[in-house]
Structures are given as structure tokens and as C-alpha cells.
Amino acid sequence: MPTVHFIQTNGQTTSLEVAVGKNLMSFCRDYGFTEIVAECGGSALCATCHVYIDETQGTVFSPVNEVESQMLEFVASERKSNSRLSCQLVINDHCDNLKVYFPDSQI
């Protein structure tokens, strides 16, 4: 299983093994990360599961699609080039040592 490093805004890092095929938003909610609100439950309709993926690792996932791009316009924290909705990210074999940064706010 790939190890994913979750970095909170205070710099605290939690490194966890995440099963290949697991949705990143679901994993965060199941683990208890309160930084992920996920009001819509993973339908890409609310933008409250916004994360930043390490800029050097963005290619481990499919590119942002049109729906995700539109929803990223409504994130509470700054949209950056490495912004993603965690509900649209599925862990794969290329995610080992992935760094996921939580934004300051989701709402």
C-alpha cells in the first residue's frame, strides 16, 4: 500500500498507508481528518474536500476535468495550480510518498 503524507496547516504531518483504489476524500473522512468537510459526500458538488497536492506529484492522478475545475472556483481557501478536490482522487500505485496539504478552510 502506498504511504500518503497528510500535512496540516500547522505543519503537523500524519503518514498513513492507503489502499490502492481508495478514494482520498473517503479515506480522510474515515480516518477522522476534520479538515475535509465533504458536504456533498463525494459528488464534486460542494468543493469542501479541497486539498493541495505536492506540486511535483500532480501527475500521479488524472488531470482536472471540467466539472472539478468549475467547482475549484468556489473553494474557501485560495485556488492554486495544485488544488484538487479529494473526492476526485483515487489512490493508485504511483501515490507512494504522496504529500497532501490541507487548506486553511473549507467553508
N, C-alpha and C positions, 0 to 999 in steps of 0.2 A: 504494500500500500504506500502511496506517495505521502511524504510528510509535508504538511502545509503550515506555514508560519503566519499566525494572525497577530497583527500589530495594532494595538490600541493607540488612541491619540496621546496618551501619556508615555508612550514608548514601550510599555509592557508587551512582551511577546509570549504567545502561547503556541507551542509547536505540537501538532497533533497529526496522527495518521488518519487519512481519509480514504475510504474505499473508492476505487475506480468505479465510475458510473453514478456516484452520489452527486446530487445537486448541491452546490455550495451554500445556497440560502437555507435549504433544509438542514444541512449539517450544522450550520451556525445556530439555527433555532433549536435543534435537538440538543446541542451541546450546552446551550444556555447563554450564548453571547447576546446581551441585551442591546448591543449596537445595531442589530438587524431587527427592524420592526416588522417588515413584510406584511403590511396591512391587507394586501390582496391575495396572500397565500401563494404567491409564485406565478401569477398570471401576466406579469410585466405590465400592470395597470396602475401602479402606485408610486414607484421609484423610491420606496422606503427600505430597499435592500441594497442600496448603493454602496459600492466598495471601490477602492483603488487597487489595481494590480500592479505589482512592481513593473516599472517601465521597460525593463529588459526582458520581461517574461510574458508580455502581452500576446505573443504569437502561439502560446500553448492552447488557446481557445479559438473558436471560430470568430471571425470579425463581427463587429457590432452590426446587427441587422437594422432595418428601417424602424421597426417598432421600438426596439431598445433605444435607438438613437433619439427618437421622439420623446420617450419617457425620461431620458437623461437630461432633457431640457428643463425638467421640473424638480431636479434633486435639490434638497435643502442646503447642502454644502456645495462648494464650488465644483462645477464640472471641469474635469481635466482630460487630457488626451488619454489617460489610463483609467478613466472612470468606466465602470461596468455595473450592471445590475446582477447581483449574485444569483438571482433566480434563473438567469440565462446561462449560467456557467456549470458545466458538468465536469467533474474531476476525471482526468484521463491519465494515461501512463507518463505523459510529459510534464505532469504537475509536481514532480518531486522537488522539494525545496521551494515551492511557490510561496511568494510573500504577498499577503493580502492585508491591506491597510484599511482600517475603519475610518470613515469621515467624522468630523466633529458632531454632526447632527443628521438625523434622517427626517425630522419633521420641523 
